[in-house]
Amino acid sequence: MFRLRKEFPQSTRRAKEQRSRLLGLGAVVLSLAVASLMRQVIGEAFMEAYAVLSRPFWPGPSQLQWVRQAEEVANMERLILLEKENQRLKELIGLPSVPRGSSLRAPVIARSPAIWWRQLTLGRGSRHGIRVGYAVVAPGGLIGRITAVTVNTAQVTLITDPTSRVGVLVTRTNHHGLLSGLGSGRPVLRFLTENPRTIPGDVVVTSSASTLVPGGIPVGVVQNVDRNRAPAPEAVVQPSAPIDAIAWADVLLQDPPELAQ
């Protein structure tokens, strides 16, 4: 009986200690939960306040316009660098320069993958002085002619279009031919004589006898020659202008020779 009375206070004390530990652990867990909730609430409140305060600086029409203007300036700078590099290369290989004269720079605003090697649209038109028949050049040389004009746009038929025909000249041999598009990246030069003596690497320019474009405009370089074609040999020409990647072009503001005469 005495032993039971002695052990009872010990078990009671042990139970109290366990309850104290459980209460302490519960308090810690509750504190952590409250702290996490407060952090989440404060974070959401901060983000909401940030969103409200930063709203005036979100991209809007004016900011997008600034971005577009910056892109245009960057494109112009790249174009200037390309022109300088092309001029240096032309001097090294003896390629004649595009004839100097009145011209208008215009951005390419539309080009369909279905007719990639046939046409493109410029963002300048009749109100800027562009007329049907004007030649269009890019860094490197001729890319085509204006074939349709609206008030603010102009359609360019490229020299790689199957309907394109341009009189050209091989500068080394002084032999003339007709440059015809094939609907791919390289047009074909059909010679007018049976023995043009042309070899790969020869430079091709527009002919002064052409009635469609001014003479002396760089066109490209001969890639290979098929001497077995009848009635005269043919040559594949690599255009000197990057027709597949043009962002800007220059319209030569002068009537074609047939109208200027």
C-alpha positions as CSV (number, residue, x, y, z in Angstrom):
1,M,0.0,0.0,0.0
2,F,2.8,2.4,0.9
3,R,4.6,1.4,-2.4
4,L,1.5,2.4,-4.5
5,R,1.2,5.7,-2.8
6,K,4.9,6.4,-3.5
7,E,4.7,5.5,-7.2
8,F,1.5,7.5,-7.9
9,P,3.1,10.9,-7.5
10,Q,5.9,9.8,-9.8
11,S,3.4,8.8,-12.6
12,T,1.4,12.0,-12.2
13,R,4.6,14.0,-12.4
14,R,5.6,12.1,-15.6
15,A,2.3,12.8,-17.2
16,K,2.5,16.5,-16.5
17,E,6.0,16.6,-18.0
18,Q,4.7,14.9,-21.2
19,R,1.7,17.3,-21.5
20,S,4.2,20.2,-21.1
21,R,6.3,18.9,-23.9
22,L,3.3,18.4,-26.1
23,L,2.0,21.9,-25.4
24,G,5.5,23.3,-26.1
25,L,5.7,21.4,-29.4
26,G,2.2,22.6,-30.4
27,A,3.2,26.1,-29.6
28,V,6.2,25.9,-31.9
29,V,4.2,24.4,-34.7
30,L,1.5,27.0,-34.3
31,S,4.1,29.8,-34.3
32,L,5.7,28.4,-37.5
33,A,2.3,28.2,-39.2
34,V,1.4,31.7,-38.2
35,A,4.8,33.0,-39.4
36,S,4.3,31.2,-42.8
37,L,0.9,32.6,-43.2
38,M,2.1,36.2,-42.3
39,R,4.9,35.8,-44.8
40,Q,2.5,34.7,-47.5
41,V,0.1,37.6,-46.8
42,I,2.9,40.1,-46.7
43,G,4.4,38.7,-49.9
44,E,1.0,38.9,-51.7
45,A,0.5,42.5,-50.4
46,F,3.9,43.5,-51.6
47,M,3.4,42.0,-55.0
48,E,0.0,43.7,-55.3
49,A,1.6,47.1,-54.3
50,Y,4.4,46.5,-56.8
51,A,2.0,45.8,-59.6
52,V,0.0,48.9,-58.9
53,L,3.1,51.1,-58.6
54,S,4.8,49.7,-61.7
55,R,1.7,49.7,-63.9
56,P,2.7,53.1,-65.6
57,F,5.9,51.5,-66.7
58,W,4.3,48.4,-68.3
59,P,4.8,48.1,-72.1
60,G,2.2,50.1,-73.9
61,P,1.8,51.7,-77.4
62,S,4.5,54.3,-76.8
63,Q,6.9,51.7,-75.4
64,L,6.3,49.4,-78.3
65,Q,6.9,52.2,-80.7
66,W,10.2,53.0,-79.0
67,V,11.2,49.3,-79.4
68,R,10.2,49.4,-83.1
69,Q,12.2,52.6,-83.7
70,A,15.2,51.1,-81.9
71,E,14.9,48.0,-84.1
72,E,14.8,50.1,-87.3
73,V,17.9,52.1,-86.2
74,A,19.7,48.8,-85.5
75,N,18.6,47.5,-88.9
76,M,19.9,50.7,-90.6
77,E,23.2,50.4,-88.8
78,R,23.6,46.8,-89.9
79,L,22.7,47.8,-93.5
80,I,25.3,50.5,-93.5
81,L,27.9,48.0,-92.3
82,L,26.9,45.6,-94.9
83,E,27.2,48.2,-97.6
84,K,30.6,49.2,-96.5
85,E,31.7,45.5,-96.4
86,N,30.2,44.9,-99.8
87,Q,31.9,48.0,-101.2
88,R,35.3,46.7,-99.9
89,L,34.7,43.3,-101.4
90,K,33.7,44.8,-104.7
91,E,36.9,46.8,-104.8
92,L,38.9,43.6,-104.1
93,I,37.3,41.6,-107.0
94,G,36.8,44.5,-109.3
95,L,33.0,44.5,-109.2
96,P,31.5,47.7,-110.4
97,S,29.4,49.8,-108.0
98,V,25.7,50.4,-108.2
99,P,25.3,53.6,-110.3
100,R,24.9,56.7,-108.1
101,G,21.8,58.7,-108.4
102,S,18.5,59.6,-106.8
103,S,17.2,56.7,-104.8
104,L,14.7,55.9,-102.0
105,R,15.3,53.5,-99.2
106,A,12.3,51.4,-98.3
107,P,11.6,48.6,-95.8
108,V,10.4,45.2,-96.8
109,I,7.0,44.9,-95.1
110,A,5.6,41.7,-96.7
111,R,6.9,38.5,-98.2
112,S,5.1,35.2,-98.6
113,P,6.9,31.9,-98.2
114,A,4.8,30.6,-101.1
115,I,6.4,33.1,-103.5
116,W,9.6,33.8,-101.6
117,W,11.8,33.9,-104.7
118,R,9.2,35.7,-106.8
119,Q,8.0,38.9,-105.1
120,L,8.2,41.1,-102.0
121,T,6.4,44.3,-100.9
122,L,8.1,47.5,-99.9
123,G,6.6,50.0,-97.4
124,R,6.9,53.0,-99.9
125,G,4.6,53.9,-102.7
126,S,3.4,56.4,-105.3
127,R,3.2,59.2,-102.7
128,H,6.9,58.7,-102.1
129,G,7.7,59.0,-105.8
130,I,7.9,55.3,-106.8
131,R,6.7,54.3,-110.2
132,V,6.2,51.0,-112.0
133,G,9.4,50.0,-113.9
134,Y,11.9,51.4,-111.4
135,A,14.9,49.2,-110.6
136,V,15.4,48.0,-107.0
137,V,18.8,47.2,-105.5
138,A,20.1,46.0,-102.2
139,P,23.5,45.8,-100.7
140,G,25.4,43.9,-103.4
141,G,23.4,44.7,-106.5
142,L,20.1,44.3,-108.4
143,I,17.2,42.4,-106.8
144,G,14.3,43.2,-109.1
145,R,11.9,45.8,-110.6
146,I,8.8,47.6,-109.4
147,T,5.8,45.9,-111.1
148,A,2.9,47.4,-109.1
149,V,2.4,50.4,-106.9
150,T,-0.2,51.7,-104.5
151,V,-0.2,55.0,-102.5
152,N,2.0,53.5,-99.7
153,T,3.4,50.2,-101.0
154,A,5.2,48.9,-104.0
155,Q,5.5,45.3,-105.3
156,V,8.9,44.1,-106.4
157,T,9.3,41.2,-108.9
158,L,12.6,39.6,-108.1
159,I,15.2,38.6,-110.6
160,T,14.7,35.1,-109.4
161,D,11.0,35.1,-110.5
162,P,10.3,32.8,-113.5
163,T,8.8,35.8,-115.4
164,S,11.8,38.0,-114.9
165,R,14.0,38.8,-117.9
166,V,17.0,41.2,-117.7
167,G,19.7,41.9,-120.2
168,V,23.1,41.4,-118.7
169,L,26.8,41.5,-119.5
170,V,29.8,39.4,-118.4
171,T,32.4,42.0,-117.6
172,R,35.5,39.9,-118.3
173,T,34.5,38.8,-121.8
174,N,32.0,41.6,-122.7
175,H,29.5,38.9,-123.8
176,H,25.8,39.7,-123.5
177,G,23.0,37.4,-122.4
178,L,19.5,37.2,-120.9
179,L,19.2,36.6,-117.1
180,S,16.0,34.5,-116.4
181,G,14.6,33.5,-113.1
182,L,13.8,29.9,-112.2
183,G,11.8,30.4,-109.0
184,S,14.8,29.4,-106.9
185,G,17.8,31.2,-105.4
186,R,19.9,31.3,-108.6
187,P,18.8,32.6,-112.0
188,V,20.2,31.3,-115.2
189,L,22.1,33.3,-117.8
190,R,21.3,32.4,-121.4
191,F,24.0,33.6,-123.7
192,L,23.4,35.1,-127.2
193,T,26.5,33.5,-128.7
194,E,27.7,29.9,-129.0
195,N,31.1,30.5,-127.5
196,P,30.9,33.1,-124.7
197,R,34.2,32.0,-123.1
198,T,32.6,32.4,-119.7
199,I,34.0,30.6,-116.6
200,P,32.9,30.3,-113.0
201,G,33.8,33.4,-111.1
202,D,33.0,35.8,-113.9
203,V,31.2,39.0,-112.7
204,V,27.7,39.7,-114.2
205,V,26.2,43.2,-114.5
206,T,23.2,44.7,-116.2
207,S,23.8,45.5,-119.8
208,S,23.8,49.1,-121.1
209,A,21.7,47.7,-124.0
210,S,18.9,46.7,-121.6
211,T,15.6,48.5,-122.0
212,L,14.3,47.6,-118.6
213,V,17.1,48.6,-116.1
214,P,20.1,51.0,-116.1
215,G,23.3,49.5,-117.2
216,G,26.3,48.7,-115.0
217,I,24.3,47.5,-111.9
218,P,26.0,44.4,-110.3
219,V,23.9,41.3,-110.6
220,G,26.0,38.3,-109.5
221,V,28.8,35.9,-110.1
222,V,28.8,32.9,-112.5
223,Q,28.7,29.6,-110.6
224,N,28.9,27.1,-113.4
225,V,28.5,26.9,-117.1
226,D,26.6,24.3,-119.2
227,R,28.2,24.4,-122.6
228,N,26.0,21.6,-124.0
229,R,22.8,23.6,-123.9
230,A,21.3,24.5,-127.3
231,P,21.2,26.9,-129.1
232,A,23.8,28.5,-126.8
233,P,25.5,27.8,-123.5
234,E,23.8,28.7,-120.1
235,A,25.3,29.7,-116.8
236,V,24.0,29.6,-113.3
237,V,24.4,32.9,-111.5
238,Q,24.7,33.5,-107.8
239,P,23.1,36.9,-107.1
240,S,25.5,39.3,-105.4
241,A,22.6,40.7,-103.2
242,P,21.3,38.5,-100.4
243,I,17.8,38.1,-102.0
244,D,16.8,35.5,-99.4
245,A,17.4,37.8,-96.4
246,I,16.5,41.4,-97.4
247,A,15.1,43.8,-94.8
248,W,15.7,47.1,-96.7
249,A,16.1,48.0,-100.3
250,D,16.8,51.0,-102.5
251,V,14.5,52.0,-105.3
252,L,16.4,53.8,-108.1
253,L,14.2,56.8,-108.9
254,Q,14.8,56.9,-112.6
255,D,12.7,55.7,-115.5
256,P,13.8,52.5,-117.4
257,P,15.9,53.2,-120.5
258,E,12.9,52.4,-122.8
259,L,10.9,55.3,-121.2
260,A,13.8,57.7,-120.8
261,Q,14.6,57.8,-124.5
